[in-house]
Amino acid sequence: MLGEIIFESKGKIIGQRVKSVEDEIPKLEITATGSGTVIRNFKVNETWTYWTIRKRDGSFCGGG
């Protein structure tokens, strides 16, 4: 249904580190774990890692 929540999760950050620094801009790596519910009460546990940088214009760029 339009407007229906399809995924909700809660968890915590379990690791952070600076991967690199280029032109005084740090590239951060974050690992998190959590548990949640997908459509119709399907329970999930998750662990994921992503990276992010804050660009000079104040926006963020990342992937994982």
N, C-alpha and C positions, 0 to 999 in steps of 0.2 A: 504494500500500500504506500502511496505517496506520503512522505513525512514520517513513516515508521522507522524507528531505530533498528538498524540491521546488525549492529555490533557494539558492544559495550564491554570495556575491560578496565580493571584496576590492578595496579602493581607498584613496583618500585624500581629505581635505578640501582643496579648492582655493580656497575663499573663505569669509570670515566677516565679518559686519558687524552693528552695532546698528541696527535699523530705526527703533525708537522707544523712548521711555521714558514709561510712564504710572504714576503713583503710585509712583515709584521702582523699578518693575519693568521691566527691559529686555526688549524683544522682539528676539530674535536671528534672523538669516537665515544659513543655512549652505548652501554648494554643494559637492557631492562628485562624484567620478567613480570608476569602477571597472569591473571585468570579472568575469564569473562564468559559472556553468552553471545552466541550468534543467533540469528533468526530462529524463533520457535523453541527457545530454551536449550539449544545445543551447547553444552559446556565445553570450554577450551582452556588449555594452559598454553602459555606462549613464552618464548624467550627470543629476543631479537636484538640486533646490533645495527646501528646506523651512524653515519658521520654527518657533520654539519660545519659550515663556515658562515661567519657574519661578513657580508660584503661591505664595501666602503659606503654604499648608499643606505646602509642600515637594514637591508633585507637579508634573508637567510637562504642558503642553498644547501642541499644535502641529499643523501641517498642511503639505502640500506637494504 
